[in-house]
Amino acid sequence: MTKSIFIFFILQTLIISITSSSSSTPLLTAHSVLTHHGFPVGLLPIDVLSYDLNRTSGDFSVDLGRPCRLILPPDNYLATYSKKVTGKIVENRIAELNGIRVRAFFQWWGITGIKISGDDLVFEVGMVSAKYPVKNFDESPQCEGKKHSSS
Ligand SMILES: *[C@@H]1O[C@H](CO)[C@@H](O)[C@H](O)[C@H]1NC(C)=O
């Protein structure tokens, strides 16, 4: 009796560690690309399926699996991420960004670039920019209506 419970416990621990390591690997690496270039992880939702990065040019592509809606801190702007977000990342600067839009002043704005300026993140929308403290983006947000399915 005691022995079978013990074996069951070991099996369960094994299964949990196998499933959690395989599902969190792409998530960790996509977010660590951000931190390696000086950015906080909160710029990307946790729901990353896969990503691609050209280490020479900095060109990247993030696949979220599906379009994503979420609320951005600190002013609770509604933002949408396309299924695929692309851009070019170098130290403290993301350019040619495509796929992230923010709702503000009754309009949708495509964020074209993001850079780090001291303790601030500077979001660029064409020629206009808005500054927010980096610390507001310490945690990855979760897409709205996330279903906890295994896929
Ligand atoms: C990566 O970028 C460099 C420089 O733009 C380019 O020459 C190279 O072909 C790219 N590699 C891939 C795999 O796309």
The ligand as an SDF file (V2000), in Angstrom:
LIG
                    3D

 14 14  0  0  0  0  0  0  0  0999 V2000
   20.1110   37.7280  -40.8300 C   0  0  0  0  0  0  0  0  0  0  0  0
   20.3860   39.0590  -41.1180 O   0  0  0  0  0  0  0  0  0  0  0  0
   21.5380   39.2580  -41.9270 C   0  0  0  0  0  0  0  0  0  0  0  0
   21.8040   40.7520  -42.0250 C   0  0  0  0  0  0  0  0  0  0  0  0
   20.6780   41.4570  -42.4770 O   0  0  0  0  0  0  0  0  0  0  0  0
   21.3010   38.5880  -43.2760 C   0  0  0  0  0  0  0  0  0  0  0  0
   22.4450   38.7420  -44.0860 O   0  0  0  0  0  0  0  0  0  0  0  0
   21.0140   37.1170  -43.0820 C   0  0  0  0  0  0  0  0  0  0  0  0
   20.6780   36.5030  -44.2960 O   0  0  0  0  0  0  0  0  0  0  0  0
   19.8640   36.9320  -42.0900 C   0  0  0  0  0  0  0  0  0  0  0  0
   19.7310   35.5170  -41.7780 N   0  0  0  0  0  0  0  0  0  0  0  0
   18.6040   34.8620  -41.9030 C   0  0  0  0  0  0  0  0  0  0  0  0
   18.6140   33.4320  -41.4790 C   0  0  0  0  0  0  0  0  0  0  0  0
   17.5560   35.3720  -42.3270 O   0  0  0  0  0  0  0  0  0  0  0  0
  1  2  1  0
  1 10  1  0
  2  3  1  0
  3  4  1  0
  3  6  1  0
  4  5  1  0
  6  7  1  0
  6  8  1  0
  8  9  1  0
  8 10  1  0
 10 11  1  0
 11 12  1  0
 12 13  1  0
 12 14  2  0
M  END
$$$$
